[in-house]
Amino acid sequence: MSDQKQAISKSLQDSMKAVSEDAAHGEPKVGVEEFMALARRFGFSDAALADMEAIARRESMGRGPYLANYYSGLKESCVQAFQRRAREVFGVKYALGLSSGTAALHSAFIAAGVSAGKEVICPAIGFYATPAAVVQSNGIPVFCDVDESLGMDPTKIEALITPRTVAIAPTHVMGSVADMGPIMEIARRHNLKVIEDTAQSCGATYRGQLTGTIGDIGIFSISAYKIVGGGEAGLLLTNDESLWARANQLSECGGLWRPDRYAPPRWDGELFNGTNYRLSELEAAVDTVQIGKVVAIRNRFNAVKRHVMERLQRFENITPQKLNDADGEVGYVLRFFPETAEISRAIVADMQAAGIESYCRPAGSPPDWHLSAYMYPITEMRGPTEDNCPFQCPIYLQRGGRARYDKSDCPVSVDLFERMVSVSLNQWLSPESCATLAEAINRVLAMHCKPSDQAPAWF
Ligand SMILES: Cc1ncc(COP(=O)(O)O)c(C=O)c1O
């Protein structure tokens, strides 16, 4: 460099120092105020908040945190920590933290090859998000009736399989487990993928194996309403690298997760268009702690339910929910089916009067999107666009597909849904409280039904 150039460079460096100093003096983009906004959201008292703020203001935060998975500046971002913790807890090779359970379902169905002209068998009881994600993937949900476990009835699956079927998506309902043994056997025989929807039964096991790790992909909702949850989040698990890569493609803007980010495809077919279902760092920080509690929560709920069930009498006209694995239930509800909906309502009225937290569908209840017959966007066959794909998709029609939905398709689900009584259980109940609760349930049931040793057992 010439002397003249060097002199200019030196003088520019000196003046630019002042610019850098100004920049360094500014407040971090995310700083104490944001931290305090979070603390307020956690519900601390005003006195505690004042103490926290005083301490936080004494610390220099530098540029402050960078609240995104990428470039977090941490050795391990919160999202990465969440995924690592999920792999450890569930013993799987791949875990993907996502923005919701629905996002996890959409990513899972795309990964499994759901597309125009394909069908997925979904249970008639679960939640609308499952068949909705099939439609979002351009596939057609086909509903399978349930049995008295409220899970998909394995004896009814094969009649629904067509050349267009690519996957079965059983839901583990409200802490219980679907009958995964026969479901997996049927799926393997017909070369179908299994996507387990474990949103309502996080931590449950089937024959000793954690649900969500039995099928090809397991999905979870980590929303505030679920067994473990922060605010809104989802989780996808698999042991199959190519399924993980495809799910990642869909949820990470078509490939931004790759170490070389904007690079062309590394192999033919690596890249396809995706969307953004990224998990936020703040949510992941909470969920990393939450996911570690899964097994302890399952064990507490399971012990409480067992204590209660062991003390329940059998009654004529009361059919307990069939348990596909009593040892693996999360057990936050005790469910049974009185002979008629009228008896259910009378029992629940007396239970509530006795202080037993319980519910059933009141007479004239509004529709509920946990039952396929009421999932109107599906049953009315409305696609999101004017061409009404996937329901009227030419590819589907060409392959002989004719979507149709009728309340009479899954009669067992409709019947059980109307008669079902649910008693809420609390994981913190002592054995004495379990005994008291069981005795109270026995006494209320005895007001409506006759005890009988011949009646169906609770488990
Ligand atoms: C069975 C089932 N699947 C999927 C979901 C969707 O989860 P999210 O609300 O996190 O999108 C839910 C939520 O209630 C659910 O119950």
The ligand as a MOL file (V3000), in Angstrom:
LIG
                    3D

  0  0  0     0  0            999 V3000
M  V30 BEGIN CTAB
M  V30 COUNTS 16 16 0 0 0
M  V30 BEGIN ATOM
M  V30 1 C -54.4800 -35.2420 19.2110 0
M  V30 2 C -53.9510 -33.8760 18.8670 0
M  V30 3 N -53.1620 -33.7240 17.7970 0
M  V30 4 C -52.6520 -32.5290 17.4610 0
M  V30 5 C -52.9210 -31.4090 18.2000 0
M  V30 6 C -52.3960 -30.0860 17.7180 0
M  V30 7 O -51.4460 -29.5440 18.5720 0
M  V30 8 P -51.1540 -27.9650 18.5560 0
M  V30 9 O -52.2910 -27.2910 19.2270 0
M  V30 10 O -49.8640 -27.8310 19.3220 0
M  V30 11 O -51.0030 -27.5610 17.1330 0
M  V30 12 C -53.7360 -31.5040 19.3310 0
M  V30 13 C -54.0470 -30.3090 20.1220 0
M  V30 14 O -54.9480 -30.2560 20.9000 0
M  V30 15 C -54.2670 -32.7770 19.6770 0
M  V30 16 O -55.0590 -32.9470 20.7400 0
M  V30 END ATOM
M  V30 BEGIN BOND
M  V30 1 1 1 2
M  V30 2 1 2 3
M  V30 3 2 2 15
M  V30 4 2 3 4
M  V30 5 1 4 5
M  V30 6 1 5 6
M  V30 7 2 5 12
M  V30 8 1 6 7
M  V30 9 1 7 8
M  V30 10 2 8 9
M  V30 11 1 8 10
M  V30 12 1 8 11
M  V30 13 1 12 13
M  V30 14 1 12 15
M  V30 15 2 13 14
M  V30 16 1 15 16
M  V30 END BOND
M  V30 END CTAB
M  END
